[in-house]
């Protein structure tokens, strides 16, 4: 495992660097010395392929009317207001229907923004370092052959919505690279898009992720941000891989690779949800957000 200061910048990985599995940090954000703490991140191999990328209210409440905006607009919370949230995963900021129908959801950390929001009947609040779910939708799936820089052969699966590319999932051997449509190396370097628009999952990722989440559940001094993972939605299962024709064997191999890829992505869901639930439960409690104000969505039901 690698050890780095929590405030250290994360450079775009070179061919010899590694990417973290999720984000494991401590002590919790309610501690005044949080930013002086150390962050621990399990290793993940760097990307080497060249190619381009929640939920409704509790049933005993009316659907949350959440107005999210950056601080400085209408819903500014005075300093004397409720305790702000820190590093909460805003699973309540996307409708259950959207989460349910998404092909997958990735997560972006609003590091430099403060999000203001208010549940119906609740207090206006601010959220610092919010992690925002970004659902990706698709209605068509096609594949093309992929050749890595080192000569390894694989498949590039393109997710499309109304004919427009939304994301690409690259698969070579045991490596999966999920690339959102907004990704480009220059945009990431400039801070225009999040590093989570391109995620690399090696064959050992599930084991490393489970180790992180197990640590979270055992130690209240640790927290989890899902910016290095995705949640595979039910929309992924509805996609039918378009055959290219010609040599049917290649289509069969692509279908087999796609089926395995879906299985591996969905295997992450349980650990990611456990980490999110633990993180949000602690941060909401620390900020004094009660169940009467609003309840967290049941992600296990949405992504079952």
Secondary structure, 3 states (H helix, E strand, C coil): CEEEECCCCCCCCCCCCECCCCEEEECCCCCCCHHHCEEEECCCECCCCCCCCCCCCCCCCCCCCCCCEECCCCCCCCCCCCCCEECCECHHHCCHHHHHHCCEEEEEECCCCEEEECCCCCCCEEEECCEEEEEECCCEEEEEEEECCCCCEEEEEEEEECCEEEEEEEEECCEEEEEECCCCHHHHHCCCCCHHHEEEECCCHHHHHHHHHHHHHHCCCEEEEHHHCEEECCHHHHCCEECCCCCHHHHHHHHHHHHHHHHHHHHCHHHHHHHHHHHHHHHHHHCCCCCCCCCCCCHHHHCC
